[in-house]
Amino acid sequence: MLNISTLAKGEFCFESKMQGLQPFKADGFLDSNEESDCNEVNILQTSLMEGNFNLIQKEEQKNLFSVDEEANSLQAIYQTLDTFDFILINSKEALAFIPFQTCFYFKGRLSLTCLSGVAEMLGFRIEQNASKTYHVFSPRGYSLQCIRAVGQSKTTFNASRVSALLKSAGLACEEHFLKEKSTENVLLILRSLNCGMVDYMSRKFPINILKKEECVPPESSYWGNENRKLFSQLCNQLDTSIILRGSIFNARFYLQPDVWAEYAQELIENFHKIEPVRVMVVGGKGVGKSTLLRFLVNQLIQECGRVLVVDFDPGQPELFPAGCVSASLVLEPLLGPNFTHLQQPLYSYFVGNADIIGCPERYVRSCRQLLNDCKIEFSLSNVPTIINTMGFTSGIGLDVTLDLIRLAQPRQLLQISSRSPRRNFVAMFEYDYVTQHPRGWLTDNAESAEKLPYYEMQAIYSSAELSEKSLEEWGFRPSELRQIGLMSYFSQMSSGSQWSLMETVPYCISWQDLAVCICHESVPPTLTMAALNASLVALCILDNETAASVPYYQATVGQYPKILRELPLMPCVGYGIIRGIDMAKGYIYLVSPEPAERLTQVNCLVMGGIQIPDSLLLDAPSSLNPDQESATKMRAPYGTYGPSTSQPACRPYRKYNPVFTLRNIV
């Protein structure tokens, strides 16, 4: 274990460096799903050799959490393993022994069962329970997650039951051996995790997100040829990279500041005191709001049973595809990035685009209606609530954020500040500032002063920016993250490892009682149906009162559906892709993962600024791969390009030439 000593101001003590161990060629701290400008980040070069360090200390003044950038006191709590003790059970499972107060990082995905002790990931305690399995994800492009061995469980370890369980899986372990191991280790069963989403993402996305990558084990006497071979066999069977202290692996790594746990504990205490827990998280782009949200949800869900997540970020939402604001009741821990735990929200409203610059009023009105829906739902009155916001900090962003604070009426506000001033809001959102500031898109200071209850404001510096790796090397652009979310959403229809979107039987919908709308562009009515074909559409519910107040174009009976000239405020139940349109019969063919009973409520299809991922449309024929059993089967995608299935999402680059746009005119 690491010997922790008290440090004087300005001193650093990395015992691992004194031991001469090889550091990770990696960086990183907290995950951010948003665009960042790495040139303006103050970089702190840190090795992960001694595990996770606490980066933020709590000041005693004004409840303000901050970082002393001149002198960070870094305390190692969990030591990252440099060896890995395990036994292979069969071709897909392994029994791992993780010493208490240690951790290991991984890249990929795992199915996890805790047989003895308590493990932790992203703030969620994985308790000893041989019958409970968790799916955990640590993909490329996000900070790689670690699994921590916290210590012994309060539940008595049943060695005989565990021995019988392992024997049924193919491993004979004596009870006294398991008892001895359980006194100093957390016992985990690690399994290879395969599901429709993983298969589809791995096959269609041009970058290896969720599968194993080469990772060189540390250089030490322990890692002889035999141990290296066994460890490589383990990673191959799990199809996941296990990253140890001293390994060479280029990535960002998740680290968890102490201040997060302290803040979560305060919220839990408020809940037990029957005090309202209604937290709003604000901050600029790239400061780690999404990671902190998952941590708080995981901490609260174990004590409170359920958490309401109100998501005001249409660009990088947590539980629903991009383009909507939504409210979701979370009952299970969030053990991965957003695309690994999408779920049907309680309420959601389609904003029209991931960027609200063109529709700030519709955005704020959608958020207000979402809050009203949650308010009138009595069963949600005492549920802890976490409110996620955008990273839009200047101009319109400040106005709408002031509106959201005044409308949401949080009891706690957590503001994450960047070290780059251009990413921050112009001021801290303390109560007096919000109630006295004259600006706002739909609200003003006079209204907020009367209605806004007092809230506690806490501020922390972002740890997500303490990263050496640039966005291009490891992370994804915001548009790519939205594509990953949509691919995960449509993968719910997957029926096998070689499933294609084109194999899904579409719904056939008559447009007699259907309205359509294109909200992000001005399209002539005669071209509306052509524009909608092969497009992503939001599945919305248009009530009679709203329909009567919206201007629309109605052609000759049966020639076109009702075409709305502007987008009204409408609930959204999901997304679909228009596979084809039969103009003669008046049918629209729609592909969607939503069930038929939910689609019966839908009477309006809206095309906005959210586009179909190229990987969904560009699908190489399976016959190009001679190794597949279905080599004779040809798919009929919208478009096919590329010599092999290894790069199905490639699109040839063509320089723009205005002659192409004139050909149909002359």
VEXMAR-772841 format. One record per residue (C-alpha): residue in three letters; x negated, y negated, z. Coordinates in steps of 0.05 Angstrom, whole numbers, padded with zeros to 5 digits, always signed. Layout:
N
ALAXYZ
...
//
This chain:
666
MET+00000+00000+00000
LEU-00021-00071-00011
ASN-00052-00107+00048
ILE-00014-00172+00052
SER-00050-00229+00085
THR-00029-00300+00101
LEU-00056-00349+00049
ALA-00076-00420+00060
LYS-00049-00472+00013
GLY-00081-00468-00055
GLU-00109-00397-00045
PHE-00092-00336-00086
CYS-00104-00264-00064
PHE-00096-00208-00115
GLU-00124-00147-00082
SER-00116-00109-00148
LYS-00166-00155-00181
MET-00216-00142-00126
GLN-00209-00068-00139
GLY-00229-00080-00212
LEU-00167-00047-00241
GLN-00147-00060-00312
PRO-00089-00110-00317
PHE-00029-00103-00362
LYS-00038-00139-00427
ALA+00030-00167-00414
ASP+00065-00226-00385
GLY+00130-00246-00363
PHE+00178-00253-00311
LEU+00252-00262-00317
ASP+00294-00248-00378
SER+00325-00302-00419
ASN+00374-00288-00476
GLU+00367-00358-00501
GLU+00320-00395-00547
SER+00257-00422-00515
ASP+00201-00468-00535
CYS+00139-00433-00510
ASN+00093-00491-00527
GLU+00122-00531-00469
VAL+00118-00477-00417
ASN+00069-00482-00360
ILE+00036-00414-00364
LEU+00015-00376-00302
GLN-00028-00317-00323
THR-00013-00260-00277
SER-00026-00186-00279
LEU+00028-00137-00258
MET-00022-00092-00225
GLU+00006-00099-00155
GLY+00079-00098-00173
ASN+00130-00153-00165
PHE+00111-00220-00135
ASN+00156-00270-00102
LEU+00149-00335-00139
ILE+00193-00383-00103
GLN+00191-00405-00031
LYS+00249-00435+00006
GLU+00241-00506+00030
GLU+00272-00528+00094
GLN+00298-00593+00064
LYS+00367-00602+00033
ASN+00376-00528+00019
LEU+00331-00537-00042
PHE+00293-00477-00067
SER+00231-00497-00107
VAL+00163-00476-00132
ASP+00098-00510-00113
GLU+00064-00507-00180
GLU-00004-00524-00149
ALA-00003-00468-00098
ASN+00043-00409-00105
SER+00042-00360-00048
LEU+00051-00294-00083
GLN+00068-00234-00038
ALA+00068-00165-00066
ILE+00128-00125-00041
TYR+00129-00066-00088
GLN+00065-00037-00114
THR+00068-00014-00187
LEU+00049+00059-00193
ASP-00016+00078-00228
THR+00000+00152-00225
PHE+00066+00188-00236
ASP+00086+00250-00197
PHE+00139+00292-00233
ILE+00162+00361-00252
LEU+00194+00377-00319
ILE+00261+00411-00308
ASN+00279+00426-00380
SER+00273+00394-00448
LYS+00315+00333-00428
GLU+00307+00325-00352
ALA+00251+00313-00303
LEU+00246+00308-00227
ALA+00206+00247-00207
PHE+00177+00231-00138
ILE+00170+00156-00128
PRO+00134+00136-00063
PHE+00171+00086-00018
GLN+00156+00013-00032
THR+00131+00027-00102
CYS+00160+00018-00172
PHE+00150+00034-00245
TYR+00170-00003-00308
PHE+00201+00030-00369
LYS+00219+00012-00440
GLY+00279+00049-00468
ARG+00339+00079-00433
LEU+00350+00131-00380
SER+00405+00170-00345
LEU+00388+00167-00271
THR+00410+00207-00210
CYS+00382+00193-00140
LEU+00376+00258-00101
SER+00341+00229-00040
GLY+00327+00160-00013
VAL+00348+00093-00042
ALA+00325+00063-00108
GLU+00339-00006-00136
MET+00345-00039-00204
LEU+00366-00110-00220
GLY+00388-00119-00147
PHE+00433-00058-00146
ARG+00418-00005-00094
ILE+00423+00065-00124
GLU+00442+00106-00063
GLN+00428+00179-00051
ASN+00484+00217-00087
ALA+00471+00280-00128
SER+00538+00274-00163
LYS+00531+00201-00186
THR+00495+00184-00251
TYR+00475+00114-00274
HIS+00456+00092-00345
VAL+00399+00042-00343
PHE+00371+00003-00401
SER+00306-00034-00412
PRO+00302-00053-00486
ARG+00251-00089-00527
GLY+00263-00164-00532
TYR+00283-00171-00459
SER+00241-00169-00397
LEU+00225-00096-00383
GLN+00261-00071-00321
CYS+00230-00034-00262
ILE+00260+00019-00217
ARG+00241+00009-00144
ALA+00236+00060-00089
VAL+00266+00023-00030
GLY+00261+00076+00025
GLN+00301+00130+00061
SER+00376+00134+00057
LYS+00422+00131+00117
THR+00455+00194+00090
THR+00423+00259+00113
PHE+00384+00294+00058
ASN+00417+00361+00039
ALA+00357+00401+00014
SER+00397+00465+00002
ARG+00447+00430-00043
VAL+00393+00394-00082
SER+00354+00459-00089
ALA+00417+00494-00117
LEU+00429+00435-00164
LEU+00358+00438-00192
LYS+00362+00514-00198
SER+00425+00508-00240
ALA+00387+00460-00286
GLY+00329+00508-00294
LEU+00280+00488-00238
ALA+00267+00531-00177
CYS+00246+00487-00117
GLU+00240+00512-00046
GLU+00278+00473+00006
HIS+00217+00459+00051
PHE+00181+00429-00009
LEU+00239+00382-00023
LYS+00245+00362+00050
GLU+00171+00346+00053
LYS+00174+00304-00010
SER+00236+00267+00013
THR+00202+00240+00076
GLU+00157+00194+00034
ASN+00189+00192-00035
VAL+00252+00175-00071
LEU+00273+00235-00112
LEU+00301+00218-00180
ILE+00326+00260-00237
LEU+00308+00225-00302
ARG+00347+00246-00364
SER+00344+00227-00437
LEU+00404+00183-00452
ASN+00439+00190-00518
CYS+00505+00157-00537
GLY+00538+00127-00598
MET+00513+00057-00583
VAL+00440+00080-00575
ASP+00442+00123-00638
TYR+00473+00069-00680
MET+00428+00013-00655
SER+00366+00056-00663
ARG+00384+00075-00734
LYS+00412+00009-00760
PHE+00372-00046-00727
PRO+00305-00056-00762
ILE+00267-00062-00696
ASN+00258-00006-00645
ILE+00299-00034-00587
LEU+00317+00025-00543
LYS+00267+00081-00558
LYS+00197+00100-00536
GLU+00136+00061-00557
GLU+00064+00082-00549
CYS+00036+00065-00481
VAL-00036+00081-00462
PRO-00041+00108-00390
PRO-00091+00076-00343
GLU-00165+00094-00345
SER-00179+00133-00281
SER-00203+00201-00258
TYR-00130+00222-00247
TRP-00114+00215-00321
GLY-00152+00273-00349
ASN-00132+00308-00413
GLU-00082+00354-00378
ASN-00046+00299-00340
ARG-00045+00254-00402
LYS-00014+00311-00442
LEU+00040+00325-00390
PHE+00056+00251-00383
SER+00061+00243-00458
GLN+00107+00303-00460
LEU+00151+00271-00407
CYS+00157+00205-00446
ASN+00171+00243-00510
GLN+00226+00285-00479
LEU+00258+00224-00447
ASP+00245+00182-00510
THR+00226+00127-00462
SER+00160+00093-00446
ILE+00141+00095-00372
ILE+00093+00038-00358
LEU+00044+00044-00300
ARG-00005-00003-00267
GLY-00065-00011-00312
SER-00029+00013-00375
ILE-00039-00027-00439
PHE+00030-00048-00462
ASN+00048-00116-00492
ALA+00113-00140-00463
ARG+00149-00185-00415
PHE+00163-00156-00347
TYR+00219-00169-00298
LEU+00199-00199-00231
GLN+00248-00217-00176
PRO+00237-00278-00131
ASP+00256-00272-00058
VAL+00301-00332-00065
TRP+00351-00292-00106
ALA+00363-00241-00050
GLU+00367-00297+00001
TYR+00419-00334-00039
ALA+00459-00270-00052
GLN+00459-00254+00022
GLU+00488-00323+00037
LEU+00544-00309-00012
ILE+00558-00241+00019
GLU+00561-00272+00089
ASN+00611-00323+00063
PHE+00653-00267+00034
HIS+00654-00230+00101
LYS+00674-00295+00135
ILE+00733-00299+00087
GLU+00704-00362+00057
PRO+00711-00373-00018
VAL+00654-00348-00062
ARG+00658-00386-00128
VAL+00589-00396-00157
MET+00573-00435-00220
VAL+00505-00424-00251
VAL+00479-00482-00294
GLY+00414-00495-00330
GLY+00381-00506-00397
LYS+00362-00456-00450
GLY+00313-00403-00432
VAL+00314-00411-00357
GLY+00341-00342-00340
LYS+00414-00355-00324
SER+00436-00287-00352
THR+00387-00247-00311
LEU+00405-00284-00247
LEU+00479-00272-00262
ARG+00468-00197-00267
PHE+00429-00197-00203
LEU+00484-00234-00165
VAL+00538-00189-00194
ASN+00500-00127-00173
GLN+00488-00153-00103
LEU+00561-00175-00093
ILE+00593-00114-00123
GLN+00563-00067-00071
GLU+00592-00108-00014
CYS+00656-00134-00046
GLY+00676-00078-00093
ARG+00690-00123-00152
VAL+00668-00190-00181
LEU+00702-00237-00230
VAL+00655-00264-00283
VAL+00681-00326-00318
ASP+00638-00336-00380
PHE+00636-00406-00410
ASP+00579-00389-00457
PRO+00605-00373-00527
GLY+00535-00366-00555
GLN+00504-00315-00508
PRO+00562-00285-00469
GLU+00550-00229-00419
LEU+00610-00182-00426
PHE+00643-00197-00493
PRO+00618-00212-00563
ALA+00599-00284-00581
GLY+00649-00336-00601
CYS+00696-00333-00542
VAL+00702-00357-00470
SER+00726-00301-00426
ALA+00742-00277-00355
SER+00724-00204-00338
LEU+00733-00164-00275
VAL+00668-00125-00263
LEU+00674-00060-00224
GLU+00608-00027-00243
PRO+00536-00052-00237
LEU+00503-00087-00296
LEU+00440-00046-00308
GLY+00416-00075-00373
PRO+00424-00134-00420
ASN+00492-00158-00444
PHE+00501-00111-00503
THR+00495-00049-00458
HIS+00557-00065-00416
LEU+00609-00099-00461
GLN+00680-00091-00435
GLN+00750-00115-00449
PRO+00762-00181-00412
LEU+00824-00199-00372
TYR+00831-00263-00412
SER+00792-00292-00471
TYR+00800-00349-00520
PHE+00768-00356-00587
VAL+00728-00421-00593
GLY+00710-00413-00666
ASN+00635-00415-00664
ALA+00575-00401-00620
ASP+00557-00475-00624
ILE+00608-00523-00595
ILE+00581-00586-00627
GLY+00635-00584-00679
CYS+00692-00567-00631
PRO+00678-00595-00560
GLU+00751-00611-00546
ARG+00776-00542-00567
TYR+00720-00512-00524
VAL+00738-00551-00461
ARG+00813-00538-00470
SER+00798-00464-00479
CYS+00758-00463-00414
ARG+00814-00500-00377
GLN+00866-00451-00402
LEU+00822-00393-00381
LEU+00816-00421-00311
ASN+00891-00431-00307
ASP+00902-00358-00327
CYS+00856-00335-00272
LYS+00887-00382-00221
ILE+00958-00356-00231
GLU+00934-00283-00225
PHE+00946-00271-00150
SER+00903-00208-00148
LEU+00842-00250-00164
SER+00851-00302-00109
ASN+00800-00272-00061
VAL+00753-00240-00111
PRO+00682-00268-00112
THR+00673-00307-00176
ILE+00610-00323-00216
ILE+00616-00375-00271
ASN+00566-00372-00329
THR+00553-00435-00371
MET+00516-00455-00434
GLY+00445-00481-00439
PHE+00467-00544-00476
THR+00438-00600-00433
SER+00439-00665-00473
GLY+00492-00709-00506
ILE+00557-00671-00512
GLY+00527-00616-00469
LEU+00525-00662-00408
ASP+00596-00686-00420
VAL+00626-00616-00425
THR+00586-00590-00366
LEU+00614-00646-00323
ASP+00683-00625-00348
LEU+00670-00552-00330
ILE+00648-00569-00260
ARG+00709-00612-00248
LEU+00756-00561-00278
ALA+00726-00498-00247
GLN+00719-00529-00177
PRO+00662-00485-00153
ARG+00646-00478-00079
GLN+00573-00464-00094
LEU+00532-00491-00152
LEU+00464-00461-00170
GLN+00423-00504-00218
ILE+00361-00474-00251
SER+00309-00526-00273
SER+00257-00519-00327
ARG+00186-00544-00323
SER+00198-00574-00392
PRO+00238-00638-00380
ARG+00271-00636-00448
ARG+00307-00572-00429
ASN+00338-00601-00365
PHE+00399-00642-00352
VAL+00386-00715-00338
ALA+00403-00705-00264
MET+00419-00652-00212
PHE+00493-00638-00207
GLU+00502-00656-00135
TYR+00573-00670-00112
ASP+00565-00746-00109
TYR+00536-00747-00179
VAL+00593-00707-00210
THR+00648-00746-00175
GLN+00618-00814-00190
HIS+00592-00804-00261
PRO+00639-00838-00311
ARG+00624-00790-00368
GLY+00662-00728-00387
TRP+00695-00702-00451
LEU+00766-00693-00424
THR+00758-00713-00351
ASP+00732-00775-00315
ASN+00704-00793-00247
ALA+00771-00820-00221
GLU+00805-00753-00233
SER+00748-00712-00204
ALA+00742-00754-00141
GLU+00814-00737-00124
LYS+00815-00663-00142
LEU+00744-00635-00137
PRO+00731-00602-00070
TYR+00663-00608-00039
TYR+00612-00556-00060
GLU+00541-00537-00039
MET+00488-00548-00091
GLN+00424-00506-00092
ALA+00367-00516-00141
ILE+00311-00469-00162
TYR+00257-00473-00214
SER+00259-00424-00271
SER+00214-00364-00268
ALA+00233-00341-00337
GLU+00184-00390-00368
LEU+00122-00362-00334
SER+00108-00320-00395
GLU+00049-00314-00441
LYS+00085-00277-00497
SER+00119-00320-00549
LEU+00190-00311-00573
GLU+00165-00284-00640
GLU+00121-00230-00608
TRP+00171-00200-00560
GLY+00238-00235-00555
PHE+00295-00247-00604
ARG+00325-00311-00631
PRO+00395-00328-00606
SER+00426-00309-00673
GLU+00393-00240-00669
LEU+00419-00230-00599
ARG+00489-00245-00624
GLN+00480-00193-00679
ILE+00457-00141-00629
GLY+00519-00155-00587
LEU+00565-00147-00647
MET+00531-00083-00669
SER+00540-00054-00599
TYR+00613-00075-00600
PHE+00628-00040-00666
SER+00588+00021-00646
GLN+00646+00039-00600
MET+00677+00071-00663
SER+00617+00116-00672
SER+00634+00189-00683
GLY+00564+00219-00690
SER+00491+00205-00698
GLN+00498+00189-00772
TRP+00562+00149-00766
SER+00571+00091-00813
LEU+00620+00033-00809
MET+00644+00052-00879
GLU+00667+00120-00854
THR+00718+00089-00806
VAL+00790+00094-00828
PRO+00817+00022-00830
TYR+00882-00004-00803
CYS+00932-00024-00857
ILE+00968-00089-00837
SER+01023-00123-00876
TRP+01015-00198-00879
GLN+01089-00213-00878
ASP+01088-00235-00805
LEU+01014-00251-00803
ALA+00978-00318-00800
VAL+00906-00329-00821
CYS+00857-00386-00809
ILE+00787-00407-00829
CYS+00766-00455-00775
HIS+00693-00472-00790
GLU+00698-00491-00864
SER+00747-00526-00909
VAL+00773-00474-00959
PRO+00828-00486-01011
PRO+00890-00442-00996
THR+00882-00406-01063
LEU+00812-00382-01043
THR+00828-00366-00970
MET+00840-00292-00981
ALA+00777-00284-01022
ALA+00737-00318-00967
LEU+00768-00272-00914
ASN+00750-00208-00952
ALA+00691-00171-00921
SER+00688-00222-00864
LEU+00688-00218-00788
VAL+00754-00243-00758
ALA+00777-00256-00688
LEU+00841-00218-00669
CYS+00885-00271-00638
ILE+00956-00277-00610
LEU+00996-00336-00636
ASP+01059-00350-00596
ASN+01121-00382-00627
GLU+01113-00448-00590
THR+01041-00458-00612
ALA+01057-00436-00683
ALA+01111-00489-00688
SER+01062-00544-00671
VAL+01006-00525-00719
PRO+01006-00549-00792
TYR+01002-00492-00841
TYR+01005-00475-00915
GLN+01059-00427-00937
ALA+01058-00404-01010
THR+01113-00369-01047
VAL+01144-00314-01006
GLY+01098-00254-01005
GLN+01042-00287-01046
TYR+00999-00305-00985
PRO+01005-00300-00910
LYS+01016-00363-00870
ILE+00950-00403-00872
LEU+00937-00448-00812
ARG+00903-00514-00827
GLU+00872-00519-00759
LEU+00854-00472-00702
PRO+00902-00476-00643
LEU+00887-00450-00573
MET+00899-00375-00577
PRO+00881-00314-00535
CYS+00833-00266-00569
VAL+00835-00191-00558
GLY+00773-00173-00598
TYR+00742-00173-00667
GLY+00751-00137-00733
ILE+00723-00134-00803
ILE+00769-00142-00863
ARG+00749-00083-00905
GLY+00794-00100-00963
ILE+00856-00139-00986
ASP+00911-00113-01031
MET+00939-00176-01063
ALA+00992-00138-01101
LYS+01023-00103-01041
GLY+01006-00155-00988
TYR+00963-00110-00945
ILE+00900-00126-00905
TYR+00854-00067-00887
LEU+00820-00080-00821
VAL+00765-00042-00785
SER+00763-00053-00709
PRO+00744-00015-00646
GLU+00807-00041-00612
PRO+00862+00011-00602
ALA+00927+00008-00641
GLU+00969-00011-00581
ARG+00927-00073-00570
LEU+00929-00091-00644
THR+01005-00091-00643
GLN+01000-00157-00604
VAL+00956-00190-00657
ASN+00990-00235-00707
CYS+00934-00282-00728
LEU+00866-00268-00759
VAL+00814-00324-00752
MET+00749-00329-00788
GLY+00698-00373-00752
GLY+00624-00386-00751
ILE+00606-00317-00724
GLN+00580-00275-00782
ILE+00576-00200-00792
PRO+00506-00173-00778
ASP+00471-00153-00842
SER+00456-00085-00812
LEU+00531-00070-00811
LEU+00540-00084-00885
LEU+00474-00060-00914
ASP+00475+00014-00904
ALA+00427+00058-00944
PRO+00458+00121-00973
SER+00443+00182-00931
SER+00423+00220-00994
LEU+00358+00179-00995
ASN+00335+00219-00934
PRO+00323+00291-00955
ASP+00316+00314-00883
GLN+00390+00302-00867
GLU+00440+00358-00874
SER+00488+00310-00907
ALA+00439+00294-00963
THR+00492+00305-01016
LYS+00540+00256-00984
MET+00538+00186-01013
ARG+00565+00127-00973
ALA+00598+00068-01006
PRO+00574+00006-00968
TYR+00588-00066-00986
GLY+00515-00071-01006
THR+00454-00026-01007
TYR+00382-00046-01012
GLY+00316-00014-00995
PRO+00278+00049-01015
SER+00292+00087-00950
THR+00337+00089-00889
SER+00279+00064-00846
GLN+00293-00007-00869
PRO+00368-00011-00883
ALA+00375-00083-00862
CYS+00327-00113-00912
ARG+00353-00165-00959
PRO+00312-00191-01019
TYR+00290-00263-01012
ARG+00311-00309-01067
LYS+00293-00382-01071
TYR+00354-00426-01080
ASN+00367-00449-01151
PRO+00424-00498-01165
VAL+00433-00467-01234
PHE+00464-00406-01201
THR+00519-00449-01171
LEU+00535-00481-01239
ARG+00541-00418-01280
ASN+00614-00407-01265
ILE+00630-00480-01279
VAL+00601-00488-01349
//
